[in-house]
């Protein structure tokens, strides 16, 4: 993400992500984040950053299953 300097302090610019997600998936994600004390936006941002930096890849199987490869 781009950074911005305000009054000598560097802050990350923030953007809004607006997308649809299956309700059951979102409900389970919210509950897990609440139970573990991890803010949803923090977890999503870490996931997006690590994915875009190549820490893991997503693979689709023939039956449309999705796998995470961390090698």
N, C-alpha and C positions, 0 to 999 in steps of 0.2 A: 504494500500500500504506500501511497505517497505520503510524505510528511510535510508539515506546515509549521513555520516558526512564528510564535505569537509571544510578544513581550519577552523574548529571549528563551522561551521554553519551546522545545520541539514537540508537537503533538501529531499523531496520526490523523489524517483526514478520514472521516467516516462516511460510509455509503449505506443506503437502504437496499436490502434484498427482498424483493416482493415476488413470491412464487407460490404455486399450489403444491400441497403435499397431502398424501392420503391421510385421512383423519386418524385412523388407528395407529399409523406410524408416528404422527405428530403427538398424539396423546401418550404413547409409550415413551417417546423421546423426552417430552416434558416431565413425565413422572420420574424417569431415570435421572434426569438432570436435577430435579428437586431433591430426590432421595440422596444423591451423591454430593449435592451442594455445588455443582458446577453450572454456571450460567450458560444457558443455551447458546447465546451469541458467541461466547468464548470458545465453546466446543466446536461450533460450526466454523469459526475463524481459524482455529488450529487445524481442523480437518482440511479446509480449503488451502491453507498455506502449505501444509505438508504434502498434499496431493499435487499442487502446482509446482512444488520444488522437487518432485520425483521420489519422495520417501517411500511411496507405495504406488501400486497400479491397481486398477479395477479391471477384472476380466469377466466377460460374459460367457456362460456355458451355452451349449446348444439348446438346453431347456429353459433359457432366459434367466437362469440363476446368476447371481452376481457374487464374485469372489474377490477378496482383497489379497494381493500378493505383496508381501513385505520384504522380499529378497532383493 
